[in-house]
Amino acid sequence: MKQYIGLLLTAVAVLTLLASHVLISNVIAVAIYIIGAVLILLPQGRRPVEEKPAAAPRPMPTPEELKRRPAQPPELE
């Protein structure tokens, strides 16, 4: 977001410099240009990434569960 504001300020400063020949407006335009350049060049703050807890491992099937399973997988038609 800062970079977009910086680009907008830079564009306003350039248009002000092109449009007028009055010394005070040139000083203001240069100041706006410098502020815009600083906003463009400053690194953006990064939000800390929340680490998700690891998924709990699936428990191993008990011998009773293994016995209840069918011996062959179901047939697909």
N, C-alpha and C positions, 0 to 999 in steps of 0.2 A: 504494500500500500504506500509505503514511504517513497518507493521508486516512482510510482505513478504521480504522486504529488510533486516530486522533484522534476519529473519531465514536464508537467504542466507549468510549474514555475519557470523553468528554463524557456519554454515556448513563449510565455508571457513576457519574459525579459527580452528575448530576441525581437518580438514584435514591437515592444516599447522602444528598443534601440533603433529599429528600422523606421518607426513612425515619427519620431520627434528629433529635433536638433537642439533642444533646450538642455543646458548643462545639468540642472537639478534632476530632470527625468532620466538622464543618462546615468547619474550616480545611483538613483533608485533602481534602475534596470540592472545595473551591474551587481548591486547588493542582492536583488532577487535572483539573479543568475548564479551567484555564489552559493546562496542558500539552497537553490535547486540542485546544484552540482554536489553539494555536501550530502543532501538527502539521497541522491542517486548512488553515491559511492560508499555510504555507510553500510556495513553489513547488517542484514536484517536479523533481528533476534529470533532464535529458534525456540520453539516450545519443546519442553522435555517430553520425550516419548514415554508413555506409560507402558511398562513391561507387563505383559499378560502372564499370569501364572501358568506353568506347564500343565498340560492335561494329565490328570491322574492316570497312571498305568492301569490297563484292564487286568482284573484279577485272573489268574489261571483257573481254568475249569476244574471242578472237583471230579474225582473218579465217578461219582454218581451221575453227574451231568454228562460225562463222556459216555456212560453206558446207555443213557436215555436217547442219545443222538442216533439217527438212522445210520445204518452201515453204508448206504449209498446215497448220494445226493439225489434230490428229486429230478425227474426228467423234464426237460423243457420241450414243449411242442411247438 
